[in-house]
Amino acid sequence: MSTQSQKSALVVSAHPGDFVWRTGGAVALHVKRGYRVKIVCLSYGARGESQGAWKQPGATLDAVKRQRHDEAQRVAELFGAEIEFFDTEDYPLDLNRAMLDRLVEVYREVQPAFVLTHASADPYNYDHPDAARFAQQARIVAQAAGHDPGAKTLGAPPVFLFEPHQPEQCDFKPNVILNIDEVWDIKRQAFEFLPAQRHLWDYYTRVALQRGAQGGRNSGRSATYGTAQGMTYGEAYQRVFPMVLEELA
């Protein structure tokens, strides 16, 4: 498919595991639909998101970073997505103006039809809302004609916030549930590529089942009741900007 006509999407993730647990289904599904999907991984999550890796004898920061890089790269290849690593430090995220300009360039080059990033609040992990703010700030700057005048600007892609680990503590109010049944096997396989966070495999399987049940009930496609097009697995998102429609049905 020509890049001129191919739709695209952008994911901005604080750490490698985040885009797998919370939006892996969306990535795999849209790649399957013919989208170009690019993932920007701001950090390797080496300090605070790699508990299992630090239990290995002789673990060092560089070794953990290499492990997380390889894991994330393998997942991106499994999904059929592109991935770019900014390699900033985590806990806390060390973001700066040069990285903002770099992300602006990514926005303008990819021209995403939609953007996926973290929820706006997370009292358990400030890296996540920091990444969300950074992603949305770069989106705004990428729209500005006065930033690098003459460069192609960005339109107004919708932004979807993906589900945090403890949504009830993060003021996360999902208003979009994506059916990921046809790519669930791919997403679940990707979990196996993240042994440093093995403790999350079953947790995010349960999350997918819960959101699938809610999606089925809200769409009339509940797998429980044996509908022809039942829904079993889902991902939840919170849309930032209003939808603009020609009719409500």
MITIVO-292563 format. One line per field, with one value per residue (C-alpha): x, y, z. Coordinates in Angstrom, 1 decimal. Layout:
BEGIN
X	[X,...]
Y	[Y,...]
Z	[Z,...]
***
This chain:
BEGIN
X	[0.0,1.3,2.3,0.4,-2.9,-2.1,-3.7,-1.5,-1.6,0.8,1.3,3.3,4.3,6.3,7.7,7.8,5.2,2.6,1.8,1.6,-0.8,-3.0,-3.1,-1.5,-4.9,-5.4,-2.0,-2.3,-5.9,-5.1,-1.9,-4.2,-6.5,-3.6,-2.6,1.0,1.4,4.3,5.1,7.3,8.7,10.0,12.1,13.0,11.4,14.7,14.6,11.0,9.3,11.7,11.4,12.0,15.1,16.7,16.5,18.9,22.4,24.8,22.0,23.1,21.2,22.7,21.9,18.3,17.9,19.2,16.8,13.8,14.9,15.0,11.6,9.9,11.5,10.2,6.7,6.6,7.7,5.0,2.4,3.9,4.4,7.4,9.0,11.3,13.1,13.9,15.9,15.2,15.5,12.4,11.3,11.1,10.9,13.6,11.9,13.3,12.8,15.0,12.8,9.7,11.0,11.8,8.3,6.9,8.8,7.4,3.9,4.5,6.1,3.6,0.5,-1.5,-5.3,-5.4,-3.1,-3.0,-1.3,-1.6,-4.3,-4.0,-3.7,-2.0,-1.1,0.8,3.1,3.9,5.8,2.4,0.7,4.0,4.1,0.4,1.1,4.2,2.4,-0.5,1.9,3.8,0.5,-0.4,3.1,3.0,-0.1,1.6,2.7,5.2,7.1,9.8,8.0,7.6,7.4,4.2,1.9,-0.4,-4.2,-6.4,-6.1,-8.3,-6.4,-7.5,-6.1,-5.5,-6.5,-4.2,-3.4,-5.9,-8.5,-10.7,-7.8,-6.9,-10.2,-10.3,-13.7,-13.7,-16.1,-14.7,-14.4,-12.5,-13.3,-10.0,-11.3,-9.6,-6.2,-6.4,-4.1,-1.4,-1.7,-1.6,1.5,3.2,2.8,5.2,7.9,7.9,9.3,10.4,6.8,5.4,3.2,1.0,0.2,-2.9,-4.0,-4.3,-6.0,-8.7,-8.8,-9.4,-12.2,-13.9,-13.8,-15.0,-18.0,-18.8,-18.3,-20.6,-23.3,-23.1,-23.2,-25.7,-23.0,-22.5,-20.7,-22.4,-25.7,-24.4,-25.0,-23.8,-21.0,-20.2,-17.5,-15.1,-12.0,-11.8,-9.6,-11.0,-10.1,-11.1,-11.4,-10.0,-11.7,-15.4,-16.5,-17.8,-20.7,-23.2,-25.8,-26.1,-27.3]
Y	[0.0,3.4,5.6,8.5,6.7,4.5,5.5,5.8,5.8,6.9,5.4,7.4,5.1,5.9,2.3,-0.8,-2.8,0.0,-0.2,-4.0,-4.4,-1.4,-0.9,-4.0,-5.0,-1.7,-1.8,-5.3,-4.7,-1.6,-3.1,-5.9,-3.3,-1.9,1.0,2.1,2.1,3.8,3.4,5.9,4.4,7.2,5.1,1.5,1.4,0.0,1.6,1.1,-1.2,-4.2,-5.9,-9.3,-8.2,-6.8,-10.2,-11.7,-12.1,-9.3,-7.1,-3.6,-0.6,-1.1,-4.8,-4.2,-1.5,-3.9,-6.6,-4.2,-2.9,-6.4,-7.3,-4.2,-4.7,-8.3,-7.2,-4.4,-6.9,-9.4,-6.6,-5.4,-1.9,0.5,1.5,4.3,4.5,7.9,6.3,8.8,7.8,6.6,7.0,9.9,10.5,12.9,14.8,17.9,20.4,18.5,15.4,17.5,18.8,15.2,14.0,16.9,15.7,12.2,13.6,15.6,12.7,10.0,12.3,9.9,9.4,8.9,9.0,6.6,7.6,7.4,8.6,12.1,11.1,8.2,8.6,5.3,6.3,9.9,8.7,7.9,11.3,13.0,11.0,11.9,15.6,15.3,13.5,16.0,19.0,17.7,17.2,20.9,22.1,19.9,21.9,25.2,26.8,28.9,25.9,25.2,27.3,25.7,22.1,20.2,20.8,18.3,18.2,17.4,13.6,12.4,11.3,8.2,7.6,4.0,2.3,2.8,-0.1,1.1,3.1,3.9,5.8,7.7,9.4,7.2,7.2,5.0,6.1,3.8,0.0,-1.6,-5.2,-7.0,-10.6,-11.1,-10.1,-11.3,-14.3,-11.9,-9.6,-12.5,-13.9,-10.6,-10.9,-13.9,-11.5,-9.5,-11.9,-9.0,-8.3,-11.8,-10.8,-8.8,-11.5,-12.8,-9.4,-8.0,-11.1,-10.5,-6.8,-7.8,-10.2,-7.6,-4.9,-7.5,-8.3,-4.6,-4.0,-6.9,-5.6,-2.1,-3.2,-6.1,-8.5,-10.3,-13.6,-14.8,-14.9,-16.6,-13.8,-14.4,-11.9,-12.2,-10.1,-11.6,-9.4,-5.6,-2.6,0.6,4.1,7.6,10.1,13.5,15.7,15.7,13.6,15.6,13.9,14.5,12.4,10.7,7.2]
Z	[0.0,-0.9,2.0,0.5,0.8,3.9,7.1,10.1,13.9,16.6,20.1,22.7,25.6,28.8,29.1,26.9,28.7,28.7,25.0,25.2,28.1,27.4,23.6,22.0,20.7,19.0,17.5,16.1,14.9,12.9,11.4,10.3,8.8,6.7,8.9,9.5,13.2,14.9,18.6,20.4,23.6,25.7,28.1,28.6,32.0,33.3,36.7,37.8,35.3,35.2,38.6,37.1,35.2,38.4,40.1,37.6,39.0,38.0,36.6,35.6,34.2,30.7,30.7,31.8,29.1,26.5,27.6,27.6,24.1,22.7,24.3,22.9,19.5,19.3,20.3,17.7,15.0,16.1,15.8,12.5,13.9,13.8,17.1,18.0,21.3,22.9,25.7,28.3,32.0,33.9,37.5,36.8,33.0,32.1,29.2,27.6,24.8,22.3,22.9,22.4,19.0,18.1,18.9,16.9,13.9,14.4,14.4,11.3,9.5,10.5,10.2,12.4,12.0,15.7,18.8,21.7,25.0,28.8,31.1,32.4,36.0,37.9,41.6,41.4,38.6,37.6,34.5,32.9,33.1,32.3,29.1,28.4,28.8,26.7,23.9,23.8,24.0,21.0,19.1,19.7,18.7,15.6,14.5,14.8,11.5,13.4,14.7,12.0,9.4,6.1,7.5,7.0,9.9,11.7,11.4,14.4,15.1,18.0,21.1,23.0,26.5,27.3,30.5,33.5,35.9,38.5,36.6,39.6,41.2,38.0,37.2,34.1,32.5,29.4,26.7,24.0,24.1,21.2,20.2,19.9,19.5,16.2,17.4,21.0,20.3,19.0,22.0,24.5,22.7,23.1,26.9,26.7,25.3,28.6,31.3,33.4,34.1,34.2,37.2,34.8,32.3,34.1,35.3,31.8,30.5,33.1,32.1,28.5,29.4,31.6,28.9,26.4,28.6,28.9,25.2,24.4,26.7,25.3,21.7,21.9,21.0,24.3,23.9,27.1,25.3,22.2,19.7,16.2,16.6,20.2,21.9,24.4,24.6,24.6,25.4,27.0,26.0,27.0,24.2,24.9,22.3,21.2,18.2,15.3,13.6,10.8,12.6,15.9,14.8]
***
